[in-house]
C-alpha cells in the first residue's frame, strides 16, 4: 500500500457507501478527511481518496478495499 503523503479534513456532508464489515449489508459512512497517497517509486502518480468512519474505526478507501471490498459510491454534500 502506498504511504500517506498528505491529509486534509473533509467538508461536512461527504459520505461513502460500503458493505458493512460486520455483515449488516450496505451502509453510508461519513467522510472525515481526504488522503493523498504517493507511491515511493513514482511520487508524480499521487492519488486522493476518502478517509471515513465505520463501526468506530477510521479507514481509507484502499485500506477498506484490501480487507472488506471496495466502496460503492462517494457522495458529495447535498445542496
C-alpha positions as CSV (number, residue, x, y, z in Angstrom):
1,X,0.0,0.0,0.0
2,X,1.3,3.5,-0.8
3,X,2.2,5.7,2.1
4,X,0.1,8.7,3.0
5,X,1.8,11.9,1.7
6,X,-0.8,14.4,2.9
7,X,-4.1,14.6,4.8
8,X,-6.8,17.3,5.0
9,X,-10.2,17.5,6.6
10,X,-13.3,16.9,4.5
11,X,-16.1,19.4,4.3
12,X,-19.2,18.3,6.2
13,X,-21.7,16.1,4.3
14,X,-19.5,13.9,2.2
15,X,-20.3,10.2,2.6
16,X,-19.2,6.8,1.1
17,X,-21.4,3.8,0.6
18,X,-19.9,0.5,1.5
19,X,-20.8,-3.0,2.6
20,X,-20.7,-3.3,6.4
21,X,-17.7,-5.1,7.8
22,X,-19.9,-6.9,10.3
23,X,-22.4,-8.2,7.7
24,X,-25.2,-5.7,8.2
25,X,-25.5,-5.0,4.4
26,X,-24.9,-1.7,2.8
27,X,-24.1,1.3,5.0
28,X,-23.4,5.0,4.5
29,X,-20.3,6.3,6.3
30,X,-19.2,9.9,6.8
31,X,-16.0,11.1,5.1
32,X,-13.8,12.9,7.7
33,X,-10.7,13.5,5.6
34,X,-9.1,13.3,2.2
35,X,-5.8,11.4,2.0
36,X,-3.2,11.8,-0.7
37,X,-1.2,8.6,-1.3
38,X,2.0,8.6,-3.3
39,X,4.0,5.5,-4.5
40,X,7.5,5.7,-3.2
41,X,8.8,4.7,-6.6
42,X,6.8,7.3,-8.5
43,X,5.7,10.3,-6.5
44,X,4.2,12.0,-9.5
45,X,1.4,9.4,-9.6
46,X,-0.2,10.6,-6.4
47,X,-3.9,10.0,-5.9
48,X,-6.5,11.2,-3.4
49,X,-9.0,9.0,-1.6
50,X,-11.5,9.5,1.2
51,X,-11.0,8.5,4.9
52,X,-14.2,7.6,6.6
53,X,-15.6,6.3,9.9
54,X,-17.4,3.0,10.1
55,X,-18.1,0.9,13.2
56,X,-16.0,3.2,15.3
57,X,-12.8,3.0,13.1
58,X,-11.3,5.3,10.5
59,X,-10.5,3.7,7.2
60,X,-9.0,4.9,3.9
61,X,-10.6,3.6,0.8
62,X,-7.6,1.5,-0.1
63,X,-7.3,0.0,3.4
64,X,-11.0,-0.9,3.5
65,X,-10.8,-2.3,-0.1
66,X,-8.0,-4.7,0.9
67,X,-10.0,-6.2,3.7
68,X,-13.7,-5.8,3.0
69,X,-14.1,-4.8,-0.6
70,X,-14.4,-1.5,-2.5
71,X,-16.5,1.5,-1.6
72,X,-19.5,1.6,-3.9
73,X,-20.1,5.4,-4.1
74,X,-18.7,8.7,-2.9
75,X,-21.5,11.2,-2.4
76,X,-20.9,15.0,-2.1
77,X,-22.8,17.1,0.3
78,X,-26.5,17.8,-0.6
79,X,-27.1,21.4,-1.6
